[in-house]
Amino acid sequence: MSGEDLKKEIGHLEKAMFKAFVKDGELPIYDPARFFDFCKNASADNVFNFILSSISSDRHSKDRKELNKKRTVALLYQLCFGLSQRCDSLQKDNGFFLKFCHLTDEGIDTANVRNNSLLSLCET
């Protein structure tokens, strides 16, 4: 996949995400299989496979391969956000998570410095 093709497919995906998640008010998709179908419908299935293959190896376990599919979804959300900040579903969800856990950006920075995970900070 060339850089031009990559940018083109991310553009298609960004437009589809904006329409579905911003204009139409649908919930963001984080399930890798459903997100891949969303990419296919947006003419961006090659970018999903390209990123997944870039971070995966035949040596990886089944669990690691599934995790890499989830990482691919997250990377594509980040790339679309970089292209257009109107596609901010992932950032909004992160904000809701932080609010739910009563965390601020400063709290996260402190947690990272202390090598704590976010999950341990959210325990009640």
Backbone as a ProteinNet text record, in pm:
[ID]
protein_1_A
[PRIMARY]
MSGEDLKKEIGHLEKAMFKAFVKDGELPIYDPARFFDFCKNASADNVFNFILSSISSDRHSKDRKELNKKRTVALLYQLCFGLSQRCDSLQKDNGFFLKFCHLTDEGIDTANVRNNSLLSLCET
[TERTIARY]
85.4	0	89.8	67.5	147.3	97.4	181.1	141	18.4	10.4	-104.7	-232.5	-223.2	-339.3	-380.7	-281.2	-307.9	-385.4	-336.9	-402.8	-544.1	-559.8	-690.9	-791.3	-749.6	-841.1	-871.7	-773.6	-799.8	-898.4	-886.9	-983.5	-1124.1	-1137.2	-1269.3	-1324.7	-1236.7	-1278.9	-1319.5	-1243	-1274.6	-1411.6	-1441	-1571.3	-1684.7	-1663	-1765.6	-1786.2	-1676.4	-1686.3	-1758.2	-1726.6	-1792.7	-1942.6	-1979.8	-2121.8	-2191.1	-2133.2	-2199.6	-2198.8	-2083.4	-2069.5	-2097.9	-2082.3	-2106.1	-2242.4	-2261.8	-2387.3	-2506.6	-2491.4	-2603.9	-2617	-2516.4	-2524.2	-2511.8	-2459.5	-2440.1	-2326.5	-2329	-2221.7	-2096.5	-1979.5	-1855.2	-1843.4	-1774.1	-1755.1	-1613.4	-1601.4	-1469.2	-1443.7	-1547.1	-1529.2	-1454.6	-1339.8	-1259.8	-1333.3	-1414.1	-1485.3	-1588.1	-1662.1	-1761.4	-1692.4	-1578.6	-1507.8	-1448.7	-1400.4	-1350.5	-1462.6	-1583.3	-1698.1	-1728	-1717.7	-1737.2	-1633.5	-1508.9	-1401.8	-1430.8	-1475.8	-1509	-1616.9	-1719.6	-1828.7	-1782.4	-1674	-1619.9	-1507.2	-1488.9	-1379.2	-1242.7	-1228.1	-1101.6	-1056.9	-1094	-1055.3	-906.4	-843.1	-699.3	-617.7	-658.5	-583.3	-592	-706.5	-719.8	-621.4	-622.6	-534.4	-387.6	-357.3	-219.2	-164.4	-241.7	-195.9	-187.7	-288.7	-287.4	-164.9	-136.1	-20.3	110.9	110.9	232.4	266.5	167.1	191.8	175.8	154.6	133.5	243.6	257.5	356.4	297.7	344.7	300.6	339.9	439.7	486.5	391.8	303.2	213.5	108.6	73.2	-32.7	-167.8	-268.4	-404.6	-452.6	-423.9	-464.7	-395.4	-268.5	-193.6	-247.9	-283.8	-340.5	-473.9	-555.4	-681.5	-656.7	-557.7	-521.2	-474.4	-398.6	-351.2	-465.7	-572.1	-690.3	-751.7	-757.5	-809.9	-718.6	-589.3	-493.4	-509.1	-538	-559.3	-677.8	-785.2	-903.2	-863.4	-791.9	-751	-660.3	-566.8	-477.2	-554.8	-652.9	-731.9	-814.1	-867.5	-937.1	-839.8	-719.4	-619.9	-581.3	-563.7	-528.3	-640.3	-764.7	-877.4	-889.5	-864.2	-866.7	-757	-639.8	-530.9	-565.9	-642.7	-683.1	-793.1	-884.3	-994.1	-1038	-1023.4	-1057.4	-1207.7	-1285.7	-1430.3	-1458.7	-1367.7	-1384.7	-1319.4	-1386.5	-1325.5	-1391.8	-1452.1	-1523.4	-1434	-1313.6	-1222.6	-1183.8	-1161.9	-1126.1	-1242.5	-1364.4	-1481.4	-1498.1	-1482.6	-1494.5	-1387.5	-1266	-1158.9	-1195.6	-1254.1	-1297.2	-1403.8	-1500.6	-1603.6	-1541.7	-1444	-1375.8	-1303.7	-1233.6	-1161	-1257.5	-1369.9	-1468.8	-1526.4	-1556.1	-1609.3	-1512	-1383.9	-1280.7	-1236.2	-1297	-1261.2	-1113.3	-1068	-928.8	-921.4	-809.5	-778.7	-653.8	-619.1	-494.6	-376.2	-380.6	-273.4	-266.6	-381.7	-385.1	-326.6	-352	-296.5	-145.6	-97.3	47.7	113.9	54	108.4	108.9	0.5	-6.9	101.1	124.9	228.9	366.5	390.8	519.8	538.8	431.1	439.9	424.3	410.6	395	270.4	164.9	37.8	-47.1	-132.3	-222.4	-348.6	-419.5	-545.5	-647.4	-641.8	-740.4	-726.2	-603.2	-586.5	-636.7	-632.6	-681.6	-833.9	-898.9	-1045.1	-1110.5	-1034.2	-1093.7	-1163.5	-1277.8	-1353.6	-1334.1
-117.2	0	123.2	212	333.4	436.4	535.7	643.1	716.2	731.1	798.9	717.6	585.6	498.7	500	499.2	503.6	630.1	743.6	870.8	874.2	818.9	817.1	735.3	616.5	531.6	590.8	652.6	718.6	832.9	901.8	1007.1	951.7	837.4	773.1	734.7	678.5	634.8	753.5	860.2	980.6	1035.4	1041.1	1091.3	1000.4	869.2	774.9	784.1	799.8	812.9	941.1	1049.9	1176.5	1165.3	1105.4	1091.1	1001.9	886.5	789.8	834	874.1	896.3	1039.2	1134.1	1273.7	1319.7	1313.1	1360.9	1273.1	1140.1	1049.2	1007.3	1038.6	1010.7	863.9	780.6	639.9	627.5	518.1	493	447.2	489.1	443	291.5	234.3	89.6	57.2	-28.4	-70.2	-218.5	-296.3	-437.4	-450.5	-519.9	-526	-581.5	-685.9	-743.7	-644.7	-581.7	-482.7	-360.3	-321.2	-204.5	-235.7	-358.9	-397.6	-387.7	-434.7	-421.9	-274.8	-191.6	-47.3	7.1	-36.7	6	-38.5	-164.1	-214.2	-129.4	-95.6	-13.8	126.6	171.4	304.3	299.7	183.5	163.1	183.8	133.9	149.3	18.1	-94.6	-222.8	-251.8	-197.6	-220.2	-157.3	-40.2	27.1	-52.4	-111.2	-194.3	-311.3	-382.2	-497.9	-456.8	-342.4	-293.8	-266.3	-195.9	-164.3	-291.7	-377.5	-501.9	-586.5	-598.6	-679.8	-614.9	-481.7	-410.7	-433	-464.8	-482.2	-627.3	-717	-857.8	-945	-1062.3	-1159.7	-1298.9	-1391.4	-1530.2	-1590.7	-1533	-1582.8	-1545.9	-1449.9	-1405.1	-1511	-1515.4	-1606.4	-1558	-1642.5	-1605.4	-1482.9	-1480.2	-1365.6	-1238.3	-1247.8	-1130	-1081.1	-1173.8	-1135.3	-1062	-1109.1	-1041.2	-902.3	-891.8	-762.2	-667.7	-719.4	-635.5	-586.7	-663.9	-616.7	-496.9	-505.4	-392.8	-271.8	-295.4	-185.4	-120	-201.6	-148.2	-53.3	-92	-4.6	127.9	119.7	241.1	328	267.3	343.7	414.4	346.2	409.9	526.5	513.6	627.5	744.6	716	822.3	887.3	807.8	862.9	951.4	907.2	988.6	1116.9	1110.2	1229.7	1326.1	1272.5	1357.2	1427.1	1359.2	1416.9	1520.9	1494.3	1586.1	1571.5	1675.7	1668.3	1664.4	1666.2	1646.1	1501.6	1409.6	1266.9	1238.9	1281.4	1276.1	1174.9	1071.3	971.9	908.7	869.6	804.4	900.1	1027.3	1125.2	1150.4	1155	1173.2	1055.3	934	815.8	815.2	857.4	866.1	967.9	1078.9	1180.6	1128.1	1052.9	992.8	895.5	817.2	721.9	795.7	903.8	980.2	1040.5	1092.9	1151.4	1043.7	927.3	816.6	776.6	780.3	740.8	858	974.5	1095.4	1130.6	1120	1151.9	1278.7	1345.2	1459.8	1425	1510	1488.8	1485.6	1568.7	1571.8	1439.4	1383.2	1254.9	1142.4	1147.1	1045.1	1059.7	1183.1	1204.8	1154.5	1180.2	1132.7	980.9	919.7	773.9	715.3	777.5	727.3	739.5	848.1	866.6	759.6	725	627.2	484.3	467.7	336.3	262	333	271.6	260.8	164.3	153.3	232.4	269.3	340	253.1	124.8	36.8	36	41	41.3	171.1	278.6	407	411.7	327.4	329.9	232.3	155.6	61.3	137.5	86.5	154.1	86.2
0	0	0	-93.3	-100.7	-0.3	27.2	117.4	66.6	-65.5	-125.1	-104.4	-122.3	-99.7	47.5	135.5	279	315.3	266.4	296	236.8	118.4	52.3	134.5	178.8	254.9	391.9	454.4	583	562.5	451.2	417.7	402.5	333.7	320	456.9	539.1	672	758.8	751.5	830.1	792	664.2	619.2	667.2	659.7	704.7	855.9	930.4	1075.8	1113.8	1044.9	1075.1	1051.7	938.8	907.9	1011.3	1038.2	1127	1272.3	1322.5	1466.2	1510.3	1420.1	1456.6	1405	1274	1217	1254.4	1236.7	1260	1405.9	1488.2	1631.4	1669.8	1579.3	1613.6	1714.6	1790	1885.3	1811.3	1857.1	1793.2	1800.5	1704.5	1696.6	1741.5	1841.7	1889	1867	1838	1809.3	1676.1	1673.7	1550.8	1428.6	1445.7	1331.2	1275	1363.9	1319	1258.8	1317.4	1264.7	1127.1	1107.3	975.3	872.1	906.6	815.8	786.6	890	871.4	773.7	787.6	696.9	554.2	539.4	405.3	341.2	417.6	364.5	328.3	391.1	363.4	259.3	195.8	99	162.7	285.6	358.3	422.7	362.4	422.4	406.6	304.2	285.7	397.4	444	549.7	679.7	708.7	828.2	821.4	709.4	692.9	690.6	631.3	624.2	764	845.7	981.2	1064.9	1054.7	1131.1	1096.1	968.4	928.4	969.9	984.1	1024.9	1171.7	1252.5	1396.4	1441.6	1345.3	1379.4	1321.1	1380.6	1337	1350.3	1268.7	1279.2	1413.7	1478.3	1607.8	1721.9	1700.2	1806.7	1839.7	1965.7	2011.3	1959.6	1973.2	1932.6	2010.1	2141.4	2224	2177.6	2145.8	2099.3	1965.2	1877.5	1747.5	1766.6	1861.3	1890.5	1949	2035.7	2091.5	1981.6	1885.9	1775.7	1688.2	1677.3	1603.7	1676.2	1809.2	1887	1875.5	1873.9	1857	1719.9	1619.4	1484.6	1483.3	1550.5	1560.2	1625.7	1737.3	1808.4	1722.5	1650.5	1563.5	1453	1397.3	1291.3	1344.8	1465	1525.8	1543.3	1588.2	1608.1	1475.3	1370.8	1239.7	1184.9	1201.4	1154.7	1235.8	1365.6	1450	1406.7	1369.7	1322.4	1191.9	1108.1	980.5	999.5	1091	1116	1261.1	1337.2	1478	1500.7	1393.7	1406.4	1443.5	1409.7	1441	1575.5	1680.8	1813.8	1905.9	1848.6	1929.5	2034.9	1994.9	2088.9	2201.2	2167.9	2269.6	2365.5	2311.4	2398.4	2492.2	2438.6	2523.5	2631.1	2595.9	2694.7	2802.3	2762.1	2858.2	2953	2898.8	2984.2	3083.7	3036.6	3124.3	3236.9	3202.2	3303.7	3405.3	3355.4	3445.9	3538	3482.3	3560.8	3672.2	3641.5	3738.7	3826.3	3805.8	3880.6	3862.3	3737.3	3706	3622.1	3632.6	3547.9	3467.7	3372.4	3298.8	3394.2	3495.8	3594.3	3670.9	3702.9	3772.5	3689	3559.2	3470.1	3462.1	3447.1	3442	3568.9	3682.6	3809.6	3812.5	3763.6	3762.1	3673	3558.5	3469.4	3532.7	3601.9	3667.9	3774.4	3845	3953	3901.7	3768	3705.4	3752.5	3780.8	3815.6	3689.1	3684.7	3571.2	3601.1	3494.5	3511.7	3582.3	3557.6	3621.9	3772.5	3822.7	3968.1	4027.5	3949.3	3999.7	4002.8	3921.4	3913	4009.5	4080.9	4173.8	4285.8	4323.4	4429.2	4561.1
[MASK]
++++++++++++++++++++++++++++++++++++++++++++++++++++++++++++++++++++++++++++++++++++++++++++++++++++++++++++++++++++++++++++

